[in-house]
Amino acid sequence: MQAIVFIGYIILGLFQLAAVMAGLEDWVGLHWIIAAPLALFIAYIPLVGTVVGMFGAVTAWHWSWLQAGGLFFGPFVVILIIAIVSGALESRR
């Protein structure tokens, strides 16, 4: 189970990194060779990486804002739901 979660986390991170890179390429007009290392740096700045990544998903990939938000905030929502459900189930015992 841990391996599946780890692989999912890596895949999610690659999609988020690609969205940041697409945002830099589309917004600033950078070549991918320059955008790739810059995206690695920007992706780990919490607020800036999220904003640039969401912008990249919306403008470069033509996603809706809801889809882009799901890419960046979806895992938090899933974890929150699991925590609430597990807490409710635990309180019944």
Backbone as CSV, one residue per row, in Angstrom:
resi,resn,N_x,N_y,N_z,CA_x,CA_y,CA_z,C_x,C_y,C_z
1,MET,0.815,-1.188,0.000,0.000,0.000,0.000,0.864,1.260,0.000
2,GLN,1.960,1.237,0.757,2.830,2.404,0.800,3.465,2.686,-0.556
3,ALA,3.762,1.628,-1.305,4.364,1.810,-2.621,3.384,2.482,-3.571
4,ILE,2.113,2.124,-3.488,1.100,2.728,-4.352,0.935,4.205,-4.031
5,VAL,0.910,4.537,-2.750,0.792,5.938,-2.340,2.024,6.721,-2.790
6,PHE,3.198,6.136,-2.648,4.432,6.806,-3.062,4.443,7.054,-4.567
7,ILE,4.062,6.061,-5.349,4.021,6.215,-6.811,2.992,7.262,-7.206
8,GLY,1.836,7.255,-6.550,0.821,8.272,-6.812,1.312,9.670,-6.481
9,TYR,2.037,9.790,-5.377,2.597,11.080,-4.971,3.616,11.591,-5.995
10,ILE,4.444,10.693,-6.517,5.431,11.068,-7.527,4.732,11.507,-8.812
11,ILE,3.715,10.766,-9.231,2.981,11.113,-10.456,2.277,12.460,-10.300
12,LEU,1.641,12.686,-9.150,0.994,13.968,-8.890,2.015,15.104,-8.930
13,GLY,3.168,14.901,-8.315,4.219,15.920,-8.328,4.723,16.215,-9.729
14,LEU,4.828,15.192,-10.566,5.264,15.419,-11.952,4.229,16.212,-12.737
15,PHE,2.941,15.923,-12.515,1.899,16.707,-13.182,1.916,18.158,-12.711
16,GLN,2.100,18.363,-11.421,2.163,19.725,-10.901,3.394,20.462,-11.433
17,LEU,4.510,19.762,-11.501,5.723,20.360,-12.058,5.532,20.710,-13.529
18,ALA,4.874,19.837,-14.270,4.602,20.113,-15.681,3.673,21.309,-15.845
19,ALA,2.718,21.469,-14.929,1.830,22.625,-14.988,2.586,23.918,-14.709
20,VAL,3.496,23.887,-13.746,4.322,25.069,-13.465,5.189,25.394,-14.672
21,MET,5.784,24.383,-15.252,6.632,24.587,-16.433,5.814,25.138,-17.604
22,ALA,4.612,24.619,-17.817,3.748,25.116,-18.894,3.342,26.557,-18.631
23,GLY,3.116,26.888,-17.356,2.785,28.269,-17.015,3.927,29.216,-17.322
24,LEU,5.143,28.810,-17.002,6.307,29.649,-17.293,6.511,29.799,-18.805
25,GLU,6.330,28.714,-19.527,6.502,28.775,-20.970,5.445,29.670,-21.607
26,ASP,4.202,29.560,-21.150,3.112,30.309,-21.764,3.070,31.756,-21.289
27,TRP,3.241,31.955,-19.991,3.098,33.284,-19.412,4.304,34.166,-19.730
28,VAL,5.493,33.656,-19.475,6.710,34.451,-19.638,7.323,34.259,-21.021
29,GLY,6.986,33.154,-21.681,7.525,32.880,-23.003,8.913,32.264,-22.976
30,LEU,9.221,31.558,-21.896,10.533,30.936,-21.773,10.613,29.658,-22.592
31,HIS,11.791,29.336,-23.056,12.035,28.052,-23.708,12.032,26.972,-22.636
32,TRP,11.678,25.735,-23.017,11.544,24.675,-22.016,12.861,24.364,-21.312
33,ILE,13.980,24.611,-21.987,15.280,24.342,-21.356,15.504,25.286,-20.172
34,ILE,15.034,26.495,-20.293,15.154,27.463,-19.203,14.011,27.268,-18.204
35,ALA,12.821,26.946,-18.712,11.642,26.813,-17.850,11.739,25.607,-16.913
36,ALA,12.389,24.525,-17.354,12.446,23.300,-16.543,13.178,23.509,-15.215
37,PRO,14.411,24.012,-15.204,15.060,24.195,-13.895,14.409,25.289,-13.062
38,LEU,13.888,26.314,-13.735,13.196,27.370,-13.006,11.908,26.836,-12.381
39,ALA,11.225,25.933,-13.083,10.002,25.324,-12.555,10.311,24.450,-11.348
40,LEU,11.439,23.766,-11.361,11.832,22.962,-10.203,11.975,23.829,-8.964
41,PHE,12.546,25.006,-9.137,12.718,25.929,-8.016,11.376,26.527,-7.593
42,ILE,10.594,27.003,-8.558,9.330,27.687,-8.256,8.294,26.724,-7.681
43,ALA,8.297,25.481,-8.115,7.287,24.518,-7.660,7.368,24.272,-6.160
44,TYR,8.512,24.468,-5.549,8.661,24.219,-4.121,8.430,25.457,-3.270
45,ILE,8.085,26.571,-3.893,7.660,27.756,-3.143,6.136,27.646,-3.035
46,PRO,5.602,27.412,-1.840,4.201,27.012,-1.714,3.180,27.862,-2.466
47,LEU,3.071,29.116,-2.210,2.027,29.920,-2.837,2.353,30.236,-4.295
48,VAL,3.576,30.589,-4.564,3.980,30.957,-5.920,3.877,29.761,-6.862
49,GLY,4.340,28.606,-6.427,4.279,27.410,-7.256,2.849,27.011,-7.585
50,THR,1.975,27.135,-6.611,0.573,26.795,-6.837,-0.080,27.753,-7.818
51,VAL,0.163,29.045,-7.656,-0.441,30.040,-8.546,0.069,29.872,-9.977
52,VAL,1.376,29.732,-10.141,1.943,29.569,-11.483,1.478,28.247,-12.093
53,GLY,1.396,27.193,-11.292,0.935,25.902,-11.794,-0.525,25.931,-12.200
54,MET,-1.359,26.554,-11.405,-2.770,26.667,-11.778,-2.932,27.521,-13.023
55,PHE,-2.183,28.603,-13.099,-2.234,29.450,-14.290,-1.772,28.670,-15.518
56,GLY,-0.735,27.871,-15.357,-0.246,27.061,-16.469,-1.255,26.031,-16.921
57,ALA,-1.936,25.398,-15.972,-2.950,24.406,-16.335,-4.127,25.058,-17.054
58,VAL,-4.489,26.269,-16.636,-5.632,26.946,-17.251,-5.270,27.513,-18.625
59,THR,-4.139,28.182,-18.729,-3.808,28.833,-19.992,-3.149,27.907,-21.008
60,ALA,-2.203,27.109,-20.575,-1.467,26.269,-21.526,-2.214,24.979,-21.856
61,TRP,-2.870,24.389,-20.853,-3.561,23.125,-21.073,-5.046,23.308,-21.329
62,HIS,-5.536,24.542,-21.193,-6.944,24.888,-21.417,-7.885,24.136,-20.471
63,TRP,-7.454,23.986,-19.232,-8.295,23.386,-18.202,-9.160,24.479,-17.584
64,SER,-10.224,24.082,-16.907,-11.006,25.050,-16.143,-10.280,25.314,-14.819
65,TRP,-10.692,26.388,-14.148,-10.076,26.692,-12.858,-10.390,25.610,-11.835
66,LEU,-11.557,24.987,-11.964,-11.924,23.913,-11.045,-11.019,22.700,-11.234
67,GLN,-10.720,22.347,-12.467,-9.812,21.230,-12.723,-8.408,21.537,-12.220
68,ALA,-7.948,22.763,-12.470,-6.615,23.151,-11.996,-6.565,23.148,-10.476
69,GLY,-7.626,23.612,-9.837,-7.686,23.564,-8.375,-7.694,22.135,-7.866
70,GLY,-8.355,21.247,-8.599,-8.365,19.841,-8.224,-6.988,19.214,-8.301
71,LEU,-6.198,19.635,-9.269,-4.836,19.119,-9.399,-3.986,19.511,-8.198
72,PHE,-4.143,20.739,-7.738,-3.287,21.225,-6.655,-3.895,21.055,-5.266
73,PHE,-5.222,21.096,-5.153,-5.849,20.999,-3.836,-6.622,19.706,-3.635
74,GLY,-6.764,18.896,-4.664,-7.496,17.635,-4.577,-6.969,16.679,-3.528
75,PRO,-5.650,16.475,-3.450,-5.135,15.565,-2.415,-5.475,16.012,-0.997
76,PHE,-5.495,17.313,-0.743,-5.843,17.808,0.585,-7.308,17.511,0.903
77,VAL,-8.169,17.649,-0.102,-9.589,17.359,0.095,-9.791,15.878,0.391
78,VAL,-9.099,15.020,-0.347,-9.215,13.576,-0.119,-8.723,13.209,1.276
79,ILE,-7.595,13.757,1.688,-7.065,13.480,3.027,-8.018,13.993,4.102
80,LEU,-8.617,15.158,3.885,-9.578,15.710,4.838,-10.797,14.803,4.968
81,ILE,-11.306,14.306,3.849,-12.467,13.410,3.886,-12.125,12.114,4.615
82,ILE,-10.950,11.558,4.332,-10.529,10.329,5.010,-10.404,10.571,6.511
83,ALA,-9.852,11.706,6.906,-9.694,12.007,8.331,-11.051,12.161,9.014
84,ILE,-11.986,12.816,8.362,-13.315,13.007,8.956,-14.043,11.679,9.096
85,VAL,-14.005,10.876,8.026,-14.685,9.582,8.060,-14.048,8.657,9.101
86,SER,-12.725,8.618,9.140,-12.071,7.740,10.120,-12.338,8.228,11.552
87,GLY,-12.395,9.529,11.744,-12.722,10.048,13.073,-14.153,9.716,13.473
88,ALA,-15.067,9.772,12.531,-16.461,9.435,12.812,-16.597,7.945,13.113
89,LEU,-15.876,7.118,12.357,-15.937,5.677,12.603,-15.285,5.306,13.930
90,GLU,-14.232,5.991,14.295,-13.543,5.718,15.546,-14.388,6.112,16.748
91,SER,-15.157,7.177,16.619,-15.974,7.628,17.744,-17.152,6.683,18.016
92,ARG,-17.518,5.849,17.047,-18.628,4.899,17.233,-18.201,3.693,18.059
93,ARG,-16.935,3.455,18.226,-16.468,2.255,18.945,-16.549,2.417,20.414
